[in-house]
C-alpha cells in the first residue's frame, strides 16, 4: 500500500528537469535557428570560393539588322555573331587557398557564435529557473503560514466571543491573515509570469509544472564549494573550454591569415584563355562575308607598382593582428577576474546560507514557544505576531539566498563551459 501511494504521488509531481528544457531550447529556440542559418550561409560562401578553381566559359550570340543609305538607294545590312570565351586561372598568388582558409576559420567562428548565443540564453534561463524555485518554495511556505494565521484568528475569535480578547486583537490577527493571503496571490502571479518567460524561449505556452529540478541539489553544491581544489578545477576547465577565449584566438588566426592574403598582392598571376569568334554580314556592294577566328593565350600579370597601396595594406593587417593579440590578453584578464568574483560570491552565499539556516531554526523555535506562552497569557499578541513575522522574513531570506546560490553556481558552470 505504501509503495502504491508513493508511486501515485510521483505521478502527481509533474517536475521540469533543467536538462530536458535545455534540449528543447537547442531544438526549438528561434535565435539559435537563426545562428545556424548564418553558418549555412558561410558554407555556401566557401563553396563559391572553391568554384574559382574551375574554368569560366562565356557564350554570346547577337543579331542586328540595320539600314544604310548609299547615294539614292537604301539597303538592309543584317549582321549576326557568335563567340565563346574560356578562361582558367592557373596561379593567383595563392589567394584562393588563403581565402579558403579564411572561410574555414569563419565557419569555426560561426560554431563559436552558436555556442556563445546558447550560453547567453542558458544564463537567462538559469536565472528564471532560480526565480521559479524561490517562488514555488515561497508559495509552499505562505500556504503553511496562512494556515497558522487562520488558526490564530479562529482562536482569538473564540476569545473575543467570550469577551476575553479585544476588538483590536481580533482585527490585528485578521489583518495578518489577509496580508499573507495577499502575499500568496502576488507570489502565484510572479510564478506564472516566470513560467511564461521560461517557455517563451521555446515558443510554447507554459505548461503546468509543480516544481523544477536542477542537475545538482543544494547540498552537493555546498560540498563542491567547500572543496579546497574547487577553484583550481574551475580555472583549468575555463582555460580549456571558454568559448569567448576560443573566439578571440580564432580572430587572431583570421587576422594572421589575412596578412598572408595581402602578401599575394606582390606575387604574379597566371591565367590561360581561349576565344572563338564567328560572324557574318551582308551589304549591297559585296558578296556575303563571314569570318571565324580562334585565339589562344597565356596571361601573366605582375604588380610592379601600385602607389604603395599593397605595402600599406600589409602594414595595416600586421597592426590589426597585434591589436587582436592585445585584446585577447585584455579579455582573458577581464574574464579571469569575473571567474574569481563568481567564486567569491559562491563562497559568500554558502556562508550566508549556513547563517540563515540556523536563524530559521531559532526563529521557528521562538514561534513555537510564543504560541504556547500566548495561549497561557504570558506574552501579548503583538509579541506573538512579531515572532511570526521574524520567522517569515528569515525564511524568505533563506529561500532567496538558496535561489541565488543555485543561480550563481550554474551560471558559473555555463561560464566554464560545463553546461
Steps between C-alpha positions, in 0.01 A plus 500: 500500500781739587678426171183568302450826688855616427459409131176698485667804657784481249251501216336812639834674541540645152860623510697684232862390478758761405673259259175426318429870450851557362433235234178676403690829469751341262217363287248787503664829591457743209817699575714186482330400175594840355866451598496158331379661178789749521737204510332345195546829314873490577508143371352618170764775482769235547357300210496817289869551575579143392323572173784738409719193427281406202524653151256772401317480167293774335293462183353795311267513199384829349301608195412841368346637183568860411433724196780686324461773240732509198419775243128477415442137603441330836604150586478286813816364656423192716779406741538202732779390727579219741796463731631272774754601766665262746740607773683301766704667772806284569666693783365804683780543746347249740202725572241229436657261751533773762142618445383142551687490831330825600158355423579190708604720792175689449306173524671419830417849622139436402501188716638705789237768441234230531650380827528857635137567409398177667700590813333841516157340473590237762612776736161669463318168543699414814397830656133428423535146637643643823213749527247222444670292769470791744134568418395134521656462844370839607146399403535177694612691809228763461235231491630366830513849653146569384384188683679623811339843461156338459548296817612811689205698370250227591655471844482875566148510357386245756658710774335811360160331502535433874641850554849380585660686206459851368375611161848635427651155552241343272556760226880466528490122452257540211732753335796261540296228326400730213858620451624142464217415260593805292866394501392157376303655211799717408740204510268292282484789252882527496530124456263495201690791346831315537352185342388709201847658473661158512289342228538801271851368427350198322198686355250295698226579745605429856401160629392433853785362710505455874871549537835515322810287541857627467781259401638527855331555833614766742697265725715372212563858393612591852730196500663623178550848642665366815745296293844665523581409138172635363638832371803337334266256327280789383798694366640200313165423335449866414836526319418184305131553421442876502311586182588868512875420519463258208322772305776754558767246407304440180497874430880509538531204263273674248711815519825307450359323194386837367864612516591213267220603266655847473833341408336348192464851353878497444499169308437451125165374367489243219192415288416312182229609260340391174264700279300387198322760287278453195284754318344595164348807339369605161513837318373612160840543343673170587428132528391361835803498726572278799794461735627261767786541742664296775708669765718324755697684761686505828467797730768586752426794727759636739429795727803725461380812678160589642568826676616318820142384563598132528779583743269713712231230502756248622616739772139559604430126526810452721381778731156342518654167600703670774184674622305171509771339713484788748119476513529125564724558801270776623185286471680206662593712801149646518325162489748352746396776742134413432574135583659598831208728587245229427693257718521755784125561466439126531710482817314797646157358413587161648605668824187715494284190447650329805423806712141533378441126547589536867300823525191328356533213746522741795211710367283193466573394858419853616164492319408163652586631846308821434184307408513313828578813706225701328237239570615497862468877509868560572568716191288739295364435153739764366799295616353190339446674166844660518663159545295356214596793274865451593478131411333578167763760408787268591349216299453724198860619522613137524304412185639801313858411593438139401365613162796738455736213578339282233514788252865589564621139500340406169591835343856406592460157338388670178791746528761219513328305222369212714137550385 
